[in-house]
């Protein structure tokens, strides 16, 4: 599922520059979630 999501964002990034910002936000949110779970 993660690979599919990553591939989808890579596909959108070629079309829409805004997708890059969404990818960064998603990555940041995911890291924040992992941090909360570990803590």
VMD Tcl script that builds the backbone (N, CA, C; Angstrom):
set m [mol new atoms 117]
animate dup $m
set s [atomselect $m all]
$s set {name element resname resid chain x y z} {
  {N N UNK 1 A 0.841 -1.201 0.000}
  {CA C UNK 1 A 0.000 0.000 0.000}
  {C C UNK 1 A 0.878 1.254 0.000}
  {N N UNK 2 A 1.953 1.210 0.782}
  {CA C UNK 2 A 2.832 2.383 0.857}
  {C C UNK 2 A 3.487 2.648 -0.490}
  {N N UNK 3 A 3.907 1.571 -1.161}
  {CA C UNK 3 A 4.569 1.739 -2.460}
  {C C UNK 3 A 3.586 2.307 -3.476}
  {N N UNK 4 A 2.330 1.851 -3.408}
  {CA C UNK 4 A 1.328 2.350 -4.345}
  {C C UNK 4 A 1.065 3.831 -4.109}
  {N N UNK 5 A 0.999 4.219 -2.844}
  {CA C UNK 5 A 0.758 5.623 -2.508}
  {C C UNK 5 A 1.923 6.487 -2.953}
  {N N UNK 6 A 3.131 5.979 -2.737}
  {CA C UNK 6 A 4.323 6.725 -3.139}
  {C C UNK 6 A 4.365 6.879 -4.655}
  {N N UNK 7 A 4.020 5.799 -5.370}
  {CA C UNK 7 A 4.017 5.855 -6.828}
  {C C UNK 7 A 2.959 6.823 -7.336}
  {N N UNK 8 A 1.821 6.874 -6.641}
  {CA C UNK 8 A 0.746 7.778 -7.045}
  {C C UNK 8 A 1.192 9.226 -6.888}
  {N N UNK 9 A 1.868 9.523 -5.788}
  {CA C UNK 9 A 2.337 10.891 -5.569}
  {C C UNK 9 A 3.422 11.248 -6.579}
  {N N UNK 10 A 4.252 10.274 -6.940}
  {CA C UNK 10 A 5.300 10.519 -7.933}
  {C C UNK 10 A 4.667 10.828 -9.279}
  {N N UNK 11 A 3.581 10.140 -9.595}
  {CA C UNK 11 A 2.872 10.374 -10.857}
  {C C UNK 11 A 2.249 11.765 -10.856}
  {N N UNK 12 A 1.651 12.155 -9.741}
  {CA C UNK 12 A 1.007 13.466 -9.645}
  {C C UNK 12 A 2.042 14.587 -9.635}
  {N N UNK 13 A 3.208 14.306 -9.076}
  {CA C UNK 13 A 4.230 15.346 -8.979}
  {C C UNK 13 A 4.706 15.749 -10.377}
  {N N UNK 14 A 4.651 14.808 -11.320}
  {CA C UNK 14 A 5.051 15.139 -12.690}
  {C C UNK 14 A 4.038 16.086 -13.327}
  {N N UNK 15 A 2.786 15.965 -12.915}
  {CA C UNK 15 A 1.728 16.793 -13.497}
  {C C UNK 15 A 1.534 18.088 -12.705}
  {N N UNK 16 A 1.428 17.944 -11.396}
  {CA C UNK 16 A 1.127 19.113 -10.570}
  {C C UNK 16 A 2.246 19.383 -9.567}
  {N N UNK 17 A 2.867 20.561 -9.617}
  {CA C UNK 17 A 3.922 20.919 -8.651}
  {C C UNK 17 A 3.399 20.952 -7.220}
  {N N UNK 18 A 2.110 21.242 -7.048}
  {CA C UNK 18 A 1.535 21.319 -5.707}
  {C C UNK 18 A 1.579 19.967 -5.005}
  {N N UNK 19 A 1.617 18.895 -5.785}
  {CA C UNK 19 A 1.635 17.558 -5.189}
  {C C UNK 19 A 2.895 17.360 -4.353}
  {N N UNK 20 A 3.973 18.066 -4.722}
  {CA C UNK 20 A 5.217 17.939 -3.961}
  {C C UNK 20 A 5.006 18.449 -2.542}
  {N N UNK 21 A 4.270 19.535 -2.388}
  {CA C UNK 21 A 3.982 20.078 -1.056}
  {C C UNK 21 A 3.124 19.089 -0.274}
  {N N UNK 22 A 2.153 18.480 -0.947}
  {CA C UNK 22 A 1.288 17.505 -0.283}
  {C C UNK 22 A 2.100 16.302 0.170}
  {N N UNK 23 A 3.089 15.902 -0.653}
  {CA C UNK 23 A 3.932 14.749 -0.308}
  {C C UNK 23 A 4.762 15.065 0.929}
  {N N UNK 24 A 5.306 16.301 1.004}
  {CA C UNK 24 A 6.114 16.698 2.162}
  {C C UNK 24 A 5.246 16.724 3.414}
  {N N UNK 25 A 4.032 17.254 3.284}
  {CA C UNK 25 A 3.121 17.316 4.434}
  {C C UNK 25 A 2.750 15.912 4.899}
  {N N UNK 26 A 2.509 15.011 3.939}
  {CA C UNK 26 A 2.141 13.645 4.290}
  {C C UNK 26 A 3.295 12.940 4.989}
  {N N UNK 27 A 4.514 13.148 4.486}
  {CA C UNK 27 A 5.695 12.536 5.096}
  {C C UNK 27 A 5.902 13.071 6.513}
  {N N UNK 28 A 5.725 14.380 6.684}
  {CA C UNK 28 A 5.894 14.993 8.005}
  {C C UNK 28 A 4.852 14.456 8.986}
  {N N UNK 29 A 3.603 14.339 8.525}
  {CA C UNK 29 A 2.531 13.827 9.375}
  {C C UNK 29 A 2.792 12.377 9.768}
  {N N UNK 30 A 3.321 11.601 8.815}
  {CA C UNK 30 A 3.604 10.193 9.084}
  {C C UNK 30 A 4.718 10.061 10.117}
  {N N UNK 31 A 5.759 10.879 9.991}
  {CA C UNK 31 A 6.863 10.835 10.953}
  {C C UNK 31 A 6.382 11.274 12.333}
  {N N UNK 32 A 5.496 12.269 12.359}
  {CA C UNK 32 A 4.950 12.743 13.627}
  {C C UNK 32 A 4.127 11.642 14.285}
  {N N UNK 33 A 3.378 10.903 13.469}
  {CA C UNK 33 A 2.562 9.809 13.992}
  {C C UNK 33 A 3.451 8.713 14.574}
  {N N UNK 34 A 4.530 8.365 13.856}
  {CA C UNK 34 A 5.473 7.354 14.353}
  {C C UNK 34 A 6.097 7.817 15.669}
  {N N UNK 35 A 6.410 9.114 15.768}
  {CA C UNK 35 A 7.026 9.654 16.981}
  {C C UNK 35 A 6.074 9.519 18.166}
  {N N UNK 36 A 4.795 9.804 17.926}
  {CA C UNK 36 A 3.801 9.706 19.005}
  {C C UNK 36 A 3.625 8.252 19.439}
  {N N UNK 37 A 3.668 7.331 18.484}
  {CA C UNK 37 A 3.493 5.915 18.818}
  {C C UNK 37 A 4.687 5.409 19.622}
  {N N UNK 38 A 5.888 5.791 19.222}
  {CA C UNK 38 A 7.086 5.334 19.934}
  {C C UNK 38 A 7.142 5.931 21.334}
  {N N UNK 39 A 6.674 7.151 21.470}
  {CA C UNK 39 A 6.703 7.814 22.768}
  {C C UNK 39 A 5.534 7.305 23.613}
}
mol reanalyze $m
mol bondsrecalc $m
mol representation Tube
mol addrep $m
